Amino acid sequence: MAFDPVKTLYTYADTDCSVQMWVADAKPVQFSSLKDAVAYAKEQGGKWNDVEITVHLPREDIAYGSDKTRMLIDALERSSKADRLDPDA
């Protein structure tokens, strides 16, 4: 099954997540939604640097490495642009 970043953003919209930038001395940062975690990763250079976003679920965690995180950032950017263009949004 192919990774669908739009569906992933929607599915985990209200799920606790953490972002770990893979640079020296960086500590993971916690968020209460995947969209907030992705926005933070973008602000911290996640499109160019190594980053991991982890979705924390009751029975298991799901980790998205740099490539999938970049796909999530792109999907969030497209969503934000579409919201700005839609007067009913």
C-alpha positions as CSV (number, residue, x, y, z in Angstrom):
1,M,0.0,0.0,0.0
2,A,1.4,3.4,-1.0
3,F,2.0,6.1,1.6
4,D,-0.8,8.8,1.4
5,P,0.4,11.9,3.2
6,V,-3.0,13.7,2.9
7,K,-4.8,10.7,4.5
8,T,-2.1,10.5,7.1
9,L,-2.5,14.1,8.1
10,Y,-6.2,13.6,8.4
11,T,-6.1,10.3,10.2
12,Y,-3.7,11.5,12.9
13,A,-5.0,15.1,13.1
14,D,-5.6,14.9,16.9
15,T,-2.9,12.4,17.9
16,D,0.1,13.0,20.1
17,C,3.3,13.2,18.1
18,S,6.9,14.1,18.6
19,V,9.5,15.5,16.2
20,Q,13.2,14.6,16.5
21,M,15.7,16.6,14.4
22,W,18.8,14.5,13.8
23,V,21.4,17.1,14.8
24,A,23.7,17.1,17.8
25,D,22.0,17.8,21.1
26,A,18.5,18.2,19.6
27,K,15.7,16.9,21.9
28,P,12.4,15.6,20.7
29,V,9.5,18.1,20.8
30,Q,6.0,17.0,21.7
31,F,2.7,18.1,19.9
32,S,-0.9,17.2,20.2
33,S,-1.6,16.9,16.5
34,L,0.3,15.7,13.5
35,K,-0.3,18.9,11.6
36,D,1.4,20.9,14.4
37,A,4.3,18.4,14.4
38,V,4.7,18.7,10.6
39,A,4.5,22.5,10.7
40,Y,7.3,22.5,13.4
41,A,9.4,20.1,11.3
42,K,9.0,22.5,8.3
43,E,10.0,25.5,10.4
44,Q,13.1,23.6,11.6
45,G,14.3,22.8,8.1
46,G,12.8,19.4,7.8
47,K,12.6,19.7,4.0
48,W,16.4,19.7,3.9
49,N,17.6,18.1,7.1
50,D,17.1,14.7,8.6
51,V,14.0,14.5,10.8
52,E,11.7,11.9,12.2
53,I,8.1,12.4,13.2
54,T,6.6,9.8,15.6
55,V,2.9,9.3,16.0
56,H,2.2,8.0,19.5
57,L,-0.6,5.4,19.5
58,P,-1.9,3.3,22.5
59,R,-0.5,0.0,21.2
60,E,2.4,1.1,19.0
61,D,4.1,4.1,17.6
62,I,4.5,5.0,13.9
63,A,7.7,6.7,12.9
64,Y,8.0,8.7,9.6
65,G,11.6,9.3,8.6
66,S,13.0,12.2,6.5
67,D,11.5,11.2,3.1
68,K,8.0,10.7,4.4
69,T,8.2,13.7,6.6
70,R,9.1,15.8,3.5
71,M,6.0,14.3,1.8
72,L,3.9,15.3,4.8
73,I,5.4,18.9,4.7
74,D,4.5,19.1,1.0
75,A,0.9,17.9,1.7
76,L,0.5,20.4,4.5
77,E,1.8,23.2,2.3
78,R,-0.7,22.3,-0.5
79,S,-3.5,22.1,2.0
80,S,-2.6,25.5,3.5
81,K,-2.5,27.1,0.0
82,A,-5.9,25.5,-0.9
83,D,-7.4,26.8,2.3
84,R,-6.2,30.4,1.5
85,L,-7.7,30.2,-2.0
86,D,-11.1,28.8,-0.8
87,P,-13.2,31.7,0.5
88,D,-15.5,29.2,2.3
89,A,-12.7,27.6,4.2
